[in-house]
Amino acid sequence: MSEHITALNLALNEVQPKFSSLLRRVSKILKFINLFCQIRQASGKF
């Protein structure tokens, strides 16, 4: 059982950096979309 947990930890250590960089990219895209929507709403008032 402990070998299984160690293997799982190793797999997580491999996946985590890629996953965190992906999350960072997604959050950047979301911020950009949010900013774009705010600009559109502001320009729509005029």
C-alpha positions in Angstrom: 0.0 0.0 0.0 2.8 2.4 0.9 4.5 1.8 -2.5 1.3 2.7 -4.2 1.1 6.0 -2.3 4.7 6.8 -3.2 4.0 6.1 -6.9 1.0 8.4 -6.7 3.1 11.2 -5.1 5.7 10.8 -7.8 3.0 11.1 -10.5 1.6 14.2 -8.8 5.0 15.8 -8.6 5.4 15.3 -12.4 1.9 16.6 -13.2 1.7 19.5 -10.8 4.1 22.0 -12.5 2.4 21.5 -15.9 -1.0 21.9 -14.2 -0.1 25.0 -12.3 1.3 26.7 -15.5 -1.9 25.7 -17.3 -4.0 27.3 -14.4 -1.9 30.4 -14.6 -2.6 30.7 -18.3 -6.3 30.1 -17.8 -6.5 32.8 -15.1 -4.7 35.3 -17.4 -7.2 34.5 -20.2 -10.1 35.0 -17.8 -8.7 38.3 -16.6 -8.4 39.4 -20.2 -12.0 38.4 -21.0 -13.2 40.2 -17.8 -11.3 43.4 -18.8 -12.7 43.1 -22.3 -16.3 42.8 -21.0 -15.8 45.8 -18.7 -14.4 47.9 -21.6 -17.4 46.9 -23.7 -19.9 47.8 -21.0 -18.2 51.2 -20.4 -18.2 52.0 -24.1 -21.9 50.9 -24.4 -22.9 53.6 -21.9 -21.9 56.4 -24.3 
